[in-house]
Amino acid sequence: MKTAKEIAMLSAFVATLIGGQFVLSAISGVEIVTVLAVSFFFYFGVLRGGVVATAFSLLRCLLFGFFPTVVALYLIYYNLLALIFGLLGKAFARKINVKKLTVIVAVSLVCTVAFTMLDNAITIVFYSFTKTMAKAYISASLITMIPQLVCVFATVSLLFYPLYKVYKTIKI
C-alpha cells in the first residue's frame, strides 16, 4: 500500500463487497460478490486482490457472525480467487475481448463450483458429520449451487466489462 488514496480505494471496495453481500443475503443462490470480486482482482492484481480478499473475509463477520468454517472458507476461497483472477488479468494484459470474457465467465463458474465443494469439505470435516449428515449437506448445497451458477453466469457475462471500464478510470 503506497498511498492513502490506495488504502481508501481498497477499503471502499471491501465495503462494496460487504454491502453487495448483505443486500442479497436473504435470497439463496443470488449474489453479486463474485462479479465484483473477479473484476476487481482481474484489473488490480494479486497483491491488491489479496488485501481486499482477506479484509472482506474477516470484516464480513461483523455482519454475519464469526463461524470458524465460514471464516476458513472465505479466507481460502477469496484469496485463491484473487490469485487466479489477478494472474488471469496479467496473462490477458488487463485487456478484454469476447474470447477473454468467455474464459473469464467459464473460470468464474468453475470457481463457484469449487466454492461449494470447499464449503462441503470444510464443514463436513470440521463438524465431523456422519455419512448421512454429509450426504444431506452436500445435497442441499448442490441445490443452492444451481441458481448461484445461473446468477454468476448472468452477472459476470453482463457486468464484468462495465466494472472493468469503471476500474480503468480509477487513478492510483
C-alpha positions as CSV (number, residue, x, y, z in Angstrom):
1,M,0.0,0.0,0.0
2,K,1.7,3.1,-1.2
3,T,-0.8,5.9,-0.6
4,A,-3.7,7.0,1.5
5,K,-5.7,7.1,-1.8
6,E,-4.9,3.4,-2.5
7,I,-5.9,2.4,1.1
8,A,-9.1,4.4,0.8
9,M,-9.9,2.7,-2.6
10,L,-9.3,-0.8,-1.2
11,S,-11.4,0.0,1.9
12,A,-14.2,1.4,-0.2
13,F,-14.1,-1.8,-2.3
14,V,-14.2,-4.1,0.7
15,A,-17.2,-2.1,1.9
16,T,-18.8,-2.5,-1.5
17,L,-18.3,-6.3,-1.4
18,I,-19.8,-6.5,2.1
19,G,-22.7,-4.3,1.1
20,G,-23.4,-6.3,-2.0
21,Q,-23.4,-9.5,0.0
22,F,-25.6,-8.0,2.7
23,V,-28.2,-6.7,0.3
24,L,-28.7,-10.0,-1.4
25,S,-28.1,-12.3,1.6
26,A,-31.8,-13.2,2.0
27,I,-32.1,-14.7,-1.5
28,S,-30.4,-18.1,-1.6
29,G,-28.1,-18.6,-4.6
30,V,-28.3,-14.9,-5.7
31,E,-25.2,-12.9,-5.3
32,I,-23.1,-10.1,-6.8
33,V,-19.9,-10.6,-4.9
34,T,-18.4,-12.9,-7.5
35,V,-18.6,-10.4,-10.4
36,L,-17.5,-7.5,-8.2
37,A,-14.5,-9.5,-6.8
38,V,-13.3,-11.2,-10.0
39,S,-13.4,-7.9,-12.0
40,F,-11.5,-6.1,-9.2
41,F,-8.9,-8.9,-8.9
42,F,-8.5,-9.1,-12.7
43,Y,-7.8,-5.4,-13.0
44,F,-6.0,-4.6,-9.8
45,G,-3.9,-7.8,-9.5
46,V,-2.9,-10.4,-7.0
47,L,-1.5,-8.1,-4.2
48,R,-4.3,-5.7,-4.0
49,G,-6.8,-8.5,-4.5
50,G,-5.3,-10.4,-1.6
51,V,-5.6,-7.4,0.7
52,V,-9.2,-7.0,-0.4
53,A,-10.0,-10.7,-0.1
54,T,-8.5,-11.0,3.4
55,A,-10.2,-7.8,4.7
56,F,-13.6,-8.9,3.1
57,S,-13.3,-12.4,4.6
58,L,-12.7,-11.1,8.1
59,L,-14.8,-7.9,8.2
60,R,-18.0,-9.5,6.7
61,C,-18.1,-11.5,10.0
62,L,-19.2,-8.3,11.8
63,L,-22.5,-8.5,10.0
64,F,-22.9,-12.3,9.5
65,G,-21.1,-13.7,12.6
66,F,-17.8,-15.4,13.3
67,F,-18.3,-19.0,12.3
68,P,-15.0,-20.9,12.1
69,T,-15.9,-22.9,9.0
70,V,-17.1,-19.7,7.1
71,V,-14.0,-17.7,8.1
72,A,-11.7,-20.5,6.9
73,L,-13.8,-21.0,3.7
74,Y,-13.7,-17.3,2.8
75,L,-10.1,-16.8,3.7
76,I,-9.1,-19.7,1.5
77,Y,-11.6,-19.2,-1.4
78,Y,-11.3,-15.4,-1.9
79,N,-7.6,-15.3,-1.7
80,L,-7.4,-18.1,-4.3
81,L,-9.9,-16.1,-6.4
82,A,-7.6,-13.1,-6.1
83,L,-4.6,-15.2,-7.1
84,I,-6.5,-16.8,-10.1
85,F,-8.0,-13.6,-11.5
86,G,-5.0,-11.5,-10.7
87,L,-2.9,-13.9,-12.7
88,L,-5.5,-14.1,-15.4
89,G,-5.6,-10.3,-15.7
90,K,-1.8,-10.3,-16.0
91,A,-1.9,-13.0,-18.6
92,F,-4.5,-11.1,-20.6
93,A,-2.5,-7.9,-20.2
94,R,-5.6,-6.5,-18.4
95,K,-7.4,-6.3,-21.8
96,I,-10.8,-7.7,-22.6
97,N,-12.4,-9.0,-25.8
98,V,-15.2,-11.6,-26.3
99,K,-12.9,-14.6,-26.2
100,K,-11.3,-13.4,-23.0
101,L,-14.6,-12.7,-21.4
102,T,-15.8,-16.2,-22.3
103,V,-12.8,-17.6,-20.5
104,I,-13.4,-15.3,-17.5
105,V,-17.1,-16.4,-17.3
106,A,-16.0,-20.1,-17.5
107,V,-13.4,-19.7,-14.8
108,S,-15.9,-17.9,-12.6
109,L,-18.3,-20.8,-13.0
110,V,-15.6,-23.3,-12.1
111,C,-14.6,-21.3,-9.1
112,T,-18.2,-21.1,-8.0
113,V,-18.4,-24.9,-8.1
114,A,-15.1,-25.1,-6.2
115,F,-16.5,-22.7,-3.5
116,T,-19.4,-25.1,-2.9
117,M,-17.1,-28.2,-2.8
118,L,-14.7,-26.4,-0.5
119,D,-17.5,-25.5,1.8
120,N,-18.8,-29.0,1.8
121,A,-15.3,-30.4,2.7
122,I,-14.5,-27.8,5.4
123,T,-18.0,-28.1,7.1
124,I,-18.2,-31.9,6.9
125,V,-14.7,-32.3,8.4
126,F,-15.0,-29.5,11.0
127,Y,-18.3,-30.8,12.4
128,S,-17.4,-34.5,11.9
129,F,-20.6,-35.2,10.0
130,T,-21.8,-38.8,9.7
131,K,-22.2,-40.2,6.2
132,T,-26.0,-39.5,6.3
133,M,-25.5,-35.9,7.5
134,A,-22.7,-35.3,4.9
135,K,-25.0,-36.6,2.1
136,A,-27.8,-34.3,3.2
137,Y,-25.5,-31.3,3.5
138,I,-24.0,-31.9,0.1
139,S,-27.4,-32.4,-1.5
140,A,-28.7,-29.1,0.0
141,S,-25.6,-27.3,-1.2
142,L,-25.9,-28.7,-4.7
143,I,-29.5,-27.5,-4.9
144,T,-28.4,-24.0,-3.9
145,M,-25.5,-24.0,-6.3
146,I,-27.7,-24.3,-9.4
147,P,-29.3,-20.8,-9.0
148,Q,-25.9,-19.5,-7.9
149,L,-24.3,-20.7,-11.2
150,V,-27.1,-19.1,-13.2
151,C,-26.5,-15.9,-11.3
152,V,-22.7,-16.0,-11.7
153,F,-23.1,-16.7,-15.4
154,A,-25.5,-13.8,-15.9
155,T,-23.7,-11.2,-13.7
156,V,-20.2,-12.0,-14.9
157,S,-21.4,-12.1,-18.6
158,L,-23.2,-8.8,-18.3
159,L,-21.3,-6.8,-15.6
160,F,-17.7,-7.8,-15.8
161,Y,-16.9,-5.5,-18.7
162,P,-18.7,-2.4,-17.4
163,L,-17.0,-2.9,-14.0
164,Y,-13.6,-3.3,-15.7
165,K,-14.2,0.0,-17.5
166,V,-15.0,1.7,-14.2
167,Y,-11.8,0.3,-12.7
168,K,-9.8,1.6,-15.6
169,T,-10.9,5.2,-14.7
170,I,-9.6,4.9,-11.2
171,K,-6.2,6.5,-11.0
172,I,-4.0,5.5,-8.1
